Amino acid sequence: MILLMSVYVLIYDFTHVCVSLYEIRRRRLLYLHIKSCKVRFGNNQPDHRLPPRLFATDRFPSGRHNIYSKPELLAFIRHVLRDTEEFKYIRSSCFGKLFDLPARQCPSSGKLIHAMLTRQLVCGDKHTLWSVFGSDPIKFGLQKFGTITGLPCGAFPVGYTLDKEDQSTANKYPDWIKLIGKKRFTTIADLRHKLETDRHMPGRKKLQLALIIIVDGVLIAHQQTPRPTLKYVIMVQDVDAFCSHPLGRESFIKTIDCMKPPKFVPLKCEDPIGAMVQLLKQESLRLRGFPLALQLLAYQAVPKLQSTIPIPYDSRTIMDLDGPNLPFYPAPSAIDIIRVEADPDLQVTSLIPIHSQPQPGWGVWPDVSNDDRVSYMEQLIADHRPFTKDLWHGGVTSEPFITATTNDEDQPKAKKTKPEAPPKNAYKPKTLTKKVLKARKTSKKKDTVRKQRRISSYFHAAAPSSTSEDKILELLSGISDQVTKLQKESKLLRKMLKRKKTTTYSKRSAFNTLLGEGLVKKGNNAVAHKGCQTEPTNVNIPVSSHDVCHTHTEPKTDSSHHTL
């Protein structure tokens, strides 16, 4: 019995010791885990060695963009030039990779591009855009642009400038007349119609028009209504030289200039960060160049964003499309993007793989500025250090705090569906006459109330969608551009008319001056002679300013009243 008791005590002590050791080990592991988290995450404190945000974390404005680029023109060219030698040349040129873009991701999403711009970091490098999606940074630069588009991004030729040229005399150039015509205000839509309908057009001219449509309508679009540029019309006369020109670098410059804060200009733009904040707070922002590249980068760096596209997954490219249009679907809303960002299983690739090209100066800037904060961030990415939202600091805090559960602003509201009417066979003539009689006996007030309810529900159901608002904003911006053009033309016409009037009135010669003075004196003597019949006047008496004022203000009276 004593032996059993001693064995029981030993077992109890051994179990107690094991439990104590397990508890000590568990607490030790928990302490090490907390310590490692503090080391990695900085104890939930912002890391000021990183670049600051433009807008504070989870405080982003909701807006959309007016995108000038028309990616659907790529599908149009694929459809019109199908199975032709001209399209084979385009496929083998620097523009060939544009037709390998996934067709499902090519319709422009203003909300997604706006989300990437509002989440950007304030960096010193003007040629690079860093955005934070979720908690991880994403880099958008010239090398990423060249990898996505396949366009040449080498150095510009010596003496080449990006200055805006005068288009007023474009229709007087022989190259313009030969390719475009004598019309001055030709649009890309006109070239598209000509390329589609002219069956007797030479193949070389088809190729040149297609290249102009791609460059001025898709890659370097800088107007609400795309128009051909005189510079490219002259360059496209040599097709091989045109395709070897660094159009990728030029397109990227046009794209990135309107995505980052503007340059500091004294007395004009002294707060570039504030100016960019105000631009992104607007309901609409004009984007030039080829912003689709940023959208494609977002889909590639954050694969879960592809779930916001409301159509089934499709691996077709623009080359695989049968018609001249891209797939049509409602654009993803802001709440869809926020829900993806709040997903705990979100995966973000900060740096996508680069596919360089054998061109001198490819993806390199001669005037790049070094930013220590960006270098520190790139080192963290290279070391595979995890990022959290608490690490990012700075940014404008004027916008309300948004989450995936509270921001239902852009969520589509469910429409009220009316009950289906029964078939005509179910109606009986007797019941129909009874209903008609009852409807006549009802009061007018009830009818008006019912009509008011139907009208209010109708307007509620027909609330404007985001796509219709985009179209309205696009039309308004187009109208404003036309108004400014008309104002400039009217101002120019007024100046020309004023100059014409001044030139028509010639200077008076000495003979005309003497002749005019003689006629005036003769007329004054006649009037004075006529006035002597009633009241003599003394011409030599000086007239004061007071009398002159009275003579001009008082009405003239008949001389017969003075004689009486």
C-alpha positions as CSV (number, residue, x, y, z in Angstrom):
1,M,0.0,0.0,0.0
2,I,2.8,2.4,0.9
3,L,4.5,1.4,-2.3
4,L,1.5,2.3,-4.4
5,M,1.1,5.6,-2.6
6,S,4.7,6.5,-3.3
7,V,4.3,5.6,-7.0
8,Y,1.2,7.7,-7.2
9,V,3.0,10.7,-5.6
10,L,5.9,10.3,-8.1
11,I,3.5,10.2,-11.0
12,Y,1.8,13.3,-9.7
13,D,5.0,15.2,-9.2
14,F,6.3,14.1,-12.7
15,T,3.0,15.3,-14.3
16,H,3.2,18.6,-12.4
17,V,6.8,19.1,-13.5
18,C,5.9,18.4,-17.1
19,V,3.0,20.8,-17.1
20,S,5.2,23.5,-15.5
21,L,7.9,23.0,-18.2
22,Y,5.3,23.2,-20.9
23,E,3.9,26.4,-19.5
24,I,7.4,27.9,-19.2
25,R,8.1,26.9,-22.8
26,R,4.8,28.3,-24.1
27,R,5.4,31.6,-22.3
28,R,9.0,31.7,-23.7
29,L,7.8,31.2,-27.3
30,L,5.1,33.8,-26.8
31,Y,7.6,36.3,-25.5
32,L,9.9,35.6,-28.5
33,H,7.0,36.0,-30.9
34,I,6.0,39.3,-29.4
35,K,9.6,40.5,-29.4
36,S,10.1,39.5,-33.0
37,C,6.8,41.3,-33.9
38,K,8.1,44.4,-32.2
39,V,11.3,44.2,-34.1
40,R,9.7,43.7,-37.4
41,F,6.7,46.0,-37.1
42,G,8.3,48.7,-34.9
43,N,5.7,48.1,-32.1
44,N,2.9,49.4,-34.4
45,Q,4.6,52.7,-34.8
46,P,5.1,54.5,-38.2
47,D,8.5,54.3,-39.8
48,H,9.5,57.8,-40.8
49,R,12.4,56.4,-42.8
50,L,9.7,55.4,-45.4
51,P,8.2,57.9,-47.9
52,P,5.1,59.7,-46.7
53,R,1.6,59.1,-48.1
54,L,-0.2,61.6,-50.3
55,F,-3.5,60.8,-48.5
56,A,-3.5,59.2,-45.0
57,T,-4.1,55.5,-44.6
58,D,-7.8,54.5,-45.4
59,R,-8.7,58.2,-46.1
60,F,-9.0,58.4,-49.8
61,P,-11.3,60.5,-51.9
62,S,-13.8,58.9,-54.3
63,G,-13.6,60.1,-57.9
64,R,-13.2,59.0,-61.5
65,H,-11.1,60.0,-64.4
66,N,-11.7,61.3,-67.9
67,I,-9.3,59.1,-69.9
68,Y,-8.4,60.3,-73.4
69,S,-6.8,57.1,-74.5
70,K,-9.1,54.7,-76.5
71,P,-7.8,51.1,-76.2
72,E,-10.7,49.8,-78.2
73,L,-8.9,51.2,-81.3
74,L,-6.5,48.3,-81.0
75,A,-9.4,45.9,-81.5
76,F,-10.7,47.9,-84.4
77,I,-7.3,47.8,-86.2
78,R,-7.1,44.0,-85.6
79,H,-10.6,43.6,-87.1
80,V,-10.1,45.9,-90.1
81,L,-6.7,44.7,-91.1
82,R,-7.3,41.1,-90.4
83,D,-5.2,38.7,-92.6
84,T,-3.4,41.5,-94.4
85,E,0.3,42.2,-95.0
86,E,-0.1,45.6,-93.2
87,F,-1.2,43.9,-90.0
88,K,1.6,41.3,-90.2
89,Y,4.1,44.2,-90.3
90,I,2.4,45.8,-87.3
91,R,2.6,42.5,-85.4
92,S,6.3,42.1,-86.1
93,S,7.0,45.8,-85.1
94,C,7.3,47.4,-81.7
95,F,3.5,47.6,-81.5
96,G,3.0,43.9,-81.8
97,K,2.8,43.2,-78.0
98,L,-0.1,45.6,-77.6
99,F,-2.3,43.0,-79.3
100,D,-1.3,40.4,-76.8
101,L,-2.8,42.3,-73.9
102,P,-5.6,40.4,-72.1
103,A,-8.9,41.6,-73.6
104,R,-10.8,41.1,-70.3
105,Q,-8.5,43.7,-68.5
106,C,-8.3,46.3,-71.3
107,P,-11.6,48.3,-70.8
108,S,-10.5,51.3,-68.8
109,S,-11.5,51.5,-65.1
110,G,-11.4,55.0,-63.8
111,K,-12.1,53.9,-60.3
112,L,-9.1,51.5,-60.2
113,I,-6.7,54.0,-61.7
114,H,-8.0,56.7,-59.2
115,A,-7.5,54.2,-56.3
116,M,-3.8,53.7,-57.4
117,L,-3.2,57.5,-57.7
118,T,-4.8,58.4,-54.3
119,R,-2.7,55.7,-52.6
120,Q,0.6,57.0,-54.0
121,L,3.6,58.0,-52.0
122,V,5.4,61.4,-52.1
123,C,8.7,60.6,-53.7
124,G,11.5,62.8,-55.1
125,D,11.8,60.9,-58.3
126,K,9.5,62.5,-60.9
127,H,9.8,59.5,-63.2
128,T,8.5,56.9,-60.8
129,L,5.1,56.4,-59.2
130,W,4.9,54.4,-55.9
131,S,1.5,53.3,-54.6
132,V,0.6,51.4,-51.5
133,F,-2.2,48.9,-51.9
134,G,-3.2,47.2,-48.7
135,S,0.1,47.5,-46.9
136,D,2.6,46.8,-49.7
137,P,4.1,49.2,-52.1
138,I,3.9,48.8,-55.9
139,K,6.3,50.5,-58.3
140,F,5.3,51.9,-61.7
141,G,8.2,53.2,-63.7
142,L,9.5,53.3,-67.3
143,Q,10.9,49.8,-67.1
144,K,7.5,48.4,-65.9
145,F,5.8,50.4,-68.7
146,G,8.2,48.9,-71.3
147,T,7.7,45.4,-70.0
148,I,3.9,45.6,-70.1
149,T,3.6,47.3,-73.5
150,G,6.7,46.1,-75.3
151,L,7.2,49.6,-76.7
152,P,10.8,50.9,-77.3
153,C,11.8,52.9,-74.2
154,G,15.3,53.9,-75.3
155,A,16.9,57.3,-75.2
156,F,15.6,60.1,-77.5
157,P,17.7,61.1,-80.6
158,V,19.9,64.1,-80.2
159,G,18.0,67.3,-80.6
160,Y,14.5,65.7,-80.2
161,T,12.2,67.7,-78.0
162,L,8.7,67.1,-76.6
163,D,7.6,70.7,-77.0
164,K,4.1,71.3,-78.3
165,E,4.1,72.3,-82.0
166,D,1.7,74.6,-83.8
167,Q,-1.0,72.7,-85.6
168,S,-2.7,75.7,-87.2
169,T,-0.9,75.3,-90.5
170,A,-0.8,71.5,-90.6
171,N,-3.0,71.2,-93.6
172,K,-0.5,73.1,-95.7
173,Y,2.3,70.5,-95.4
174,P,2.6,68.1,-98.4
175,D,2.9,65.1,-96.1
176,W,-0.3,66.0,-94.3
177,I,-2.2,66.6,-97.6
178,K,-0.9,63.3,-99.0
179,L,-1.9,61.2,-96.0
180,I,-4.7,63.1,-94.2
181,G,-6.1,65.4,-96.8
182,K,-6.7,69.1,-97.0
183,K,-9.1,69.2,-94.1
184,R,-7.6,71.1,-91.1
185,F,-9.6,69.7,-88.2
186,T,-9.3,66.0,-88.9
187,T,-10.0,63.6,-86.1
188,I,-9.0,60.0,-85.4
189,A,-12.6,59.1,-85.9
190,D,-12.3,60.4,-89.5
191,L,-9.2,58.4,-90.1
192,R,-10.9,55.3,-88.7
193,H,-13.9,55.8,-91.0
194,K,-11.6,56.3,-94.0
195,L,-9.6,53.2,-93.1
196,E,-12.8,51.1,-92.8
197,T,-14.7,52.3,-95.9
198,D,-12.1,53.1,-98.5
199,R,-11.6,49.8,-100.4
200,H,-9.2,51.2,-103.0
201,M,-6.7,52.6,-100.5
202,P,-3.1,51.6,-101.1
203,G,-1.6,49.2,-98.6
204,R,1.2,51.6,-97.6
205,K,-1.3,54.3,-96.8
206,K,-3.4,51.8,-94.7
207,L,-0.3,51.0,-92.7
208,Q,0.5,54.7,-92.1
209,L,-3.0,55.5,-91.0
210,A,-3.1,52.5,-88.7
211,L,0.1,53.6,-87.0
212,I,-1.2,57.2,-86.6
213,I,-4.4,55.8,-85.0
214,I,-2.4,53.7,-82.6
215,V,-0.1,56.5,-81.5
216,D,-2.4,59.5,-81.4
217,G,-5.5,57.6,-80.4
218,V,-4.1,55.1,-77.8
219,L,-0.6,55.7,-76.7
220,I,-0.1,59.5,-76.7
221,A,-3.7,60.8,-76.5
222,H,-3.7,64.4,-75.2
223,Q,-7.1,65.7,-76.3
224,Q,-10.7,65.0,-75.5
225,T,-11.3,64.4,-79.3
226,P,-8.1,62.7,-80.5
227,R,-6.6,64.3,-83.6
228,P,-3.5,63.4,-85.7
229,T,-0.3,65.2,-84.8
230,L,1.7,66.9,-87.5
231,K,5.0,65.6,-86.1
232,Y,4.0,62.0,-86.3
233,V,2.4,62.5,-89.8
234,I,5.8,63.6,-91.0
235,M,7.7,60.9,-89.1
236,V,5.4,58.1,-90.4
237,Q,6.5,58.7,-94.0
238,D,9.5,56.5,-93.1
239,V,7.6,53.6,-91.5
240,D,10.8,51.7,-90.3
241,A,12.2,54.8,-88.6
242,F,8.9,55.5,-87.1
243,C,8.6,52.1,-85.5
244,S,12.2,52.3,-84.1
245,H,11.5,55.7,-82.5
246,P,11.3,55.5,-78.6
247,L,7.5,56.0,-78.5
248,G,7.3,54.0,-75.3
249,R,9.4,56.7,-73.5
250,E,7.3,59.5,-75.0
251,S,4.1,57.8,-74.1
252,F,5.3,57.2,-70.5
253,I,6.2,60.8,-70.1
254,K,2.7,61.9,-71.2
255,T,1.2,59.4,-68.8
256,I,3.3,60.1,-65.7
257,D,3.1,63.9,-65.9
258,C,-0.6,64.0,-65.0
259,M,-0.3,61.3,-62.3
260,K,2.3,63.0,-60.0
261,P,2.4,66.4,-58.4
262,P,3.3,69.2,-60.9
263,K,6.5,71.1,-61.0
264,F,7.2,73.9,-58.6
265,V,6.7,77.3,-60.4
266,P,7.1,80.5,-58.4
267,L,3.9,82.6,-58.2
268,K,2.0,79.9,-60.2
269,C,2.4,76.5,-58.4
270,E,4.1,77.0,-55.1
271,D,2.5,74.0,-53.4
272,P,2.7,71.0,-55.8
273,I,1.5,68.5,-53.2
274,G,-1.5,70.6,-52.4
275,A,-2.3,71.1,-56.0
276,M,-2.2,67.3,-56.6
277,V,-4.5,66.7,-53.6
278,Q,-7.0,69.2,-55.0
279,L,-6.9,67.6,-58.4
280,L,-7.6,64.1,-57.0
281,K,-10.4,65.5,-54.8
282,Q,-12.3,66.7,-58.0
283,E,-15.1,64.7,-59.4
284,S,-13.1,64.1,-62.6
285,L,-9.5,64.3,-63.6
286,R,-8.1,64.3,-67.1
287,L,-5.6,61.6,-67.9
288,R,-3.4,61.8,-70.9
289,G,-1.0,59.3,-72.5
290,F,-1.7,55.6,-71.9
291,P,-3.0,55.1,-68.3
292,L,-4.1,51.6,-69.1
293,A,-0.5,50.5,-68.4
294,L,-1.0,51.4,-64.7
295,Q,-4.3,49.5,-64.6
296,L,-2.7,46.4,-66.2
297,L,0.2,46.7,-63.6
298,A,-2.4,46.7,-60.8
299,Y,-4.1,43.6,-62.2
300,Q,-0.7,41.9,-62.4
301,A,0.7,43.0,-59.0
302,V,-2.6,42.3,-57.2
303,P,-4.2,39.2,-58.9
304,K,-7.2,39.4,-56.6
305,L,-8.3,42.7,-58.2
306,Q,-9.3,40.6,-61.3
307,S,-12.2,39.3,-59.2
308,T,-13.8,42.8,-59.5
309,I,-14.3,42.3,-63.2
310,P,-18.0,41.3,-63.4
311,I,-17.6,38.8,-66.3
312,P,-16.3,35.2,-66.3
313,Y,-12.6,34.6,-66.6
314,D,-11.4,34.6,-70.2
315,S,-7.9,34.1,-71.4
316,R,-8.4,35.7,-74.8
317,T,-6.2,38.5,-76.0
318,I,-7.0,41.3,-78.4
319,M,-5.7,39.1,-81.1
320,D,-8.4,36.5,-80.3
321,L,-11.3,38.9,-80.5
322,D,-13.8,38.4,-83.4
323,G,-15.2,41.9,-83.5
324,P,-13.9,45.5,-83.5
325,N,-14.8,46.1,-79.8
326,L,-13.5,45.1,-76.4
327,P,-15.6,43.1,-73.9
328,F,-18.3,45.4,-72.4
329,Y,-19.1,45.2,-68.7
330,P,-19.9,47.6,-65.8
331,A,-16.7,49.2,-64.4
332,P,-15.7,48.0,-60.9
333,S,-16.8,50.3,-58.1
334,A,-14.8,51.8,-55.3
335,I,-16.4,49.5,-52.7
336,D,-15.2,46.5,-54.7
337,I,-11.6,47.7,-54.7
338,I,-11.8,48.5,-50.9
339,R,-13.1,45.0,-50.2
340,V,-10.2,43.5,-52.1
341,E,-7.8,45.7,-50.2
342,A,-9.3,44.6,-46.8
343,D,-9.0,40.9,-47.7
344,P,-6.8,39.2,-45.1
345,D,-5.4,36.8,-47.7
346,L,-4.4,39.6,-50.0
347,Q,-1.1,39.0,-51.9
348,V,0.8,41.9,-53.5
349,T,3.9,41.8,-55.7
350,S,5.8,45.0,-55.2
351,L,8.2,44.5,-58.2
352,I,7.1,42.6,-61.3
353,P,9.8,40.9,-63.4
354,I,11.5,43.2,-65.9
355,H,12.0,42.2,-69.6
356,S,14.5,44.7,-71.0
357,Q,15.1,45.4,-74.6
358,P,18.5,45.8,-76.5
359,Q,18.2,49.6,-77.0
360,P,20.7,52.2,-75.8
361,G,19.4,53.9,-72.7
362,W,16.4,51.6,-72.3
363,G,14.6,52.4,-69.1
364,V,17.3,54.8,-67.8
365,W,16.8,58.5,-67.0
366,P,19.7,60.9,-67.2
367,D,18.2,63.3,-64.6
368,V,17.1,60.8,-62.0
369,S,17.1,62.1,-58.4
370,N,18.1,59.8,-55.5
371,D,15.7,59.6,-52.6
372,D,17.0,58.0,-49.4
373,R,13.5,57.1,-48.3
374,V,12.9,55.2,-51.6
375,S,16.2,53.5,-51.3
376,Y,15.4,52.3,-47.8
377,M,12.0,51.0,-49.0
378,E,13.6,49.1,-51.9
379,Q,16.0,47.6,-49.4
380,L,13.1,46.3,-47.3
381,I,11.5,44.9,-50.3
382,A,14.7,43.1,-51.3
383,D,15.1,41.7,-47.8
384,H,11.5,40.4,-48.0
385,R,10.5,42.4,-44.9
386,P,6.7,42.4,-44.4
387,F,4.9,45.7,-44.4
388,T,1.9,46.8,-42.4
389,K,-0.5,49.8,-42.6
390,D,0.9,51.1,-39.4
391,L,4.3,51.7,-40.9
392,W,3.1,54.3,-43.4
393,H,2.9,57.9,-42.1
394,G,1.8,61.3,-43.3
395,G,-0.9,62.2,-45.8
396,V,-4.0,64.4,-45.9
397,T,-6.6,63.6,-43.2
398,S,-9.4,65.7,-44.5
399,E,-11.2,62.7,-46.0
400,P,-13.4,60.5,-43.9
401,F,-12.2,57.1,-42.7
402,I,-13.4,54.3,-45.0
403,T,-13.7,50.6,-44.5
404,A,-15.0,47.7,-46.5
405,T,-18.2,47.6,-44.4
406,T,-19.0,51.3,-44.0
407,N,-18.4,52.7,-47.5
408,D,-21.4,51.7,-49.5
409,E,-21.5,54.9,-51.5
410,D,-20.8,53.3,-54.8
411,Q,-22.6,50.0,-54.2
412,P,-25.4,49.6,-56.7
413,K,-28.8,49.7,-55.2
414,A,-31.3,47.0,-55.8
415,K,-34.0,48.0,-58.3
416,K,-37.6,47.5,-57.4
417,T,-39.0,44.9,-59.7
418,K,-42.7,45.0,-60.6
419,P,-44.7,41.7,-60.3
420,E,-45.1,40.0,-63.6
421,A,-48.5,40.5,-65.2
422,P,-50.6,37.4,-65.7
423,P,-51.1,36.2,-69.2
424,K,-54.0,37.6,-71.3
425,N,-55.8,34.3,-71.3
426,A,-56.3,34.5,-67.5
427,Y,-58.5,37.6,-67.8
428,K,-62.2,37.1,-68.2
429,P,-64.4,39.7,-69.9
430,K,-66.7,40.0,-66.8
431,T,-64.0,40.7,-64.4
432,L,-62.5,43.1,-66.8
433,T,-65.7,45.2,-67.0
434,K,-66.1,45.1,-63.2
435,K,-62.6,46.4,-62.7
436,V,-63.2,49.2,-65.2
437,L,-66.4,50.2,-63.4
438,K,-64.6,50.2,-60.1
439,A,-61.8,52.3,-61.4
440,R,-64.3,54.9,-62.5
441,K,-65.9,55.0,-59.1
442,T,-62.6,55.6,-57.3
443,S,-61.8,59.1,-56.2
444,K,-59.3,61.3,-57.9
445,K,-57.2,61.7,-54.8
446,K,-56.4,58.1,-54.6
447,D,-55.4,58.0,-58.3
448,T,-53.1,61.0,-57.9
449,V,-51.5,59.4,-54.9
450,R,-50.9,56.2,-56.8
451,K,-49.5,58.1,-59.7
452,Q,-47.1,60.1,-57.4
453,R,-45.9,56.9,-55.9
454,R,-45.2,55.4,-59.2
455,I,-43.4,58.4,-60.5
456,S,-41.2,58.7,-57.4
457,S,-40.4,55.0,-57.5
458,Y,-39.6,55.3,-61.2
459,F,-37.1,58.2,-60.6
460,H,-35.6,56.3,-57.7
461,A,-35.0,53.2,-59.8
462,A,-33.5,55.3,-62.6
463,A,-30.8,56.8,-60.5
464,P,-27.7,57.7,-62.5
465,S,-25.0,55.0,-62.6
466,S,-21.3,55.6,-62.5
467,T,-21.0,54.9,-66.2
468,S,-23.7,57.4,-67.1
469,E,-22.0,60.0,-64.9
470,D,-18.7,59.3,-66.7
471,K,-20.3,59.9,-70.0
472,I,-21.9,63.1,-68.8
473,L,-18.6,64.3,-67.5
474,E,-16.9,63.4,-70.7
475,L,-19.5,65.3,-72.7
476,L,-19.2,68.3,-70.4
477,S,-15.4,68.4,-70.7
478,G,-15.7,68.1,-74.5
479,I,-18.2,71.0,-74.5
480,S,-15.9,73.1,-72.3
481,D,-13.0,72.4,-74.7
482,Q,-15.2,73.5,-77.7
483,V,-16.3,76.6,-75.8
484,T,-12.7,77.6,-75.1
485,K,-11.8,77.1,-78.7
486,L,-14.8,79.2,-79.9
487,Q,-13.8,81.9,-77.4
488,K,-10.3,82.0,-78.7
489,E,-11.5,82.1,-82.3
490,S,-14.0,84.9,-81.6
491,K,-11.3,86.9,-79.8
492,L,-9.0,86.4,-82.9
493,L,-11.8,87.5,-85.2
494,R,-12.4,90.6,-83.1
495,K,-8.8,91.6,-83.3
496,M,-8.7,91.0,-87.1
497,L,-12.0,93.0,-87.5
498,K,-10.5,95.9,-85.4
499,R,-7.4,95.9,-87.4
500,K,-9.4,96.0,-90.6
501,K,-11.5,99.0,-89.4
502,T,-8.4,100.9,-88.4
503,T,-6.8,100.4,-91.8
504,T,-9.9,101.4,-93.8
505,Y,-10.0,104.9,-92.2
506,S,-7.1,106.7,-93.9
507,K,-5.5,109.8,-92.5
508,R,-7.1,113.1,-93.4
509,S,-5.0,115.2,-95.7
510,A,-4.4,118.9,-95.4
511,F,-6.8,119.6,-98.2
512,N,-9.6,117.6,-96.5
513,T,-9.0,119.4,-93.2
514,L,-9.2,122.9,-94.8
515,L,-12.3,121.8,-96.8
516,G,-14.0,120.6,-93.6
517,E,-13.2,123.7,-91.7
518,G,-14.5,125.9,-94.5
519,L,-17.8,123.9,-94.6
520,V,-18.1,124.2,-90.8
521,K,-17.6,128.0,-90.9
522,K,-20.0,128.4,-93.7
523,G,-22.6,126.4,-91.8
524,N,-22.1,128.5,-88.6
525,N,-22.6,131.8,-90.5
526,A,-25.8,130.5,-92.0
527,V,-27.1,129.5,-88.7
528,A,-26.1,132.8,-87.1
529,H,-27.8,134.7,-89.9
530,K,-31.0,132.8,-89.4
531,G,-30.9,133.4,-85.7
532,C,-30.6,137.2,-86.2
533,Q,-34.2,137.3,-87.1
534,T,-35.3,136.6,-83.5
535,E,-32.4,137.4,-81.2
536,P,-28.9,138.8,-82.0
537,T,-26.0,136.8,-80.8
538,N,-22.5,137.9,-80.2
539,V,-20.1,135.3,-81.6
540,N,-17.0,136.9,-80.0
541,I,-18.3,136.5,-76.4
542,P,-16.4,133.5,-74.8
543,V,-18.6,130.7,-73.6
544,S,-18.0,129.3,-70.2
545,S,-18.1,125.6,-69.3
546,H,-21.3,126.1,-67.4
547,D,-23.1,127.5,-70.4
548,V,-21.7,124.8,-72.6
549,C,-23.2,122.2,-70.2
550,H,-26.6,123.9,-70.3
551,T,-26.6,124.1,-74.1
552,H,-26.1,120.3,-74.2
553,T,-28.6,119.4,-71.6
554,E,-31.6,121.7,-72.2
555,P,-33.9,120.9,-75.1
556,K,-34.0,123.1,-78.1
557,T,-37.0,125.5,-78.3
558,D,-38.6,127.1,-81.3
559,S,-37.6,130.7,-82.1
560,S,-41.3,131.7,-82.4
561,H,-41.7,131.6,-78.6
562,H,-39.0,134.2,-78.1
563,T,-40.6,136.7,-80.5
564,L,-43.8,136.5,-78.5
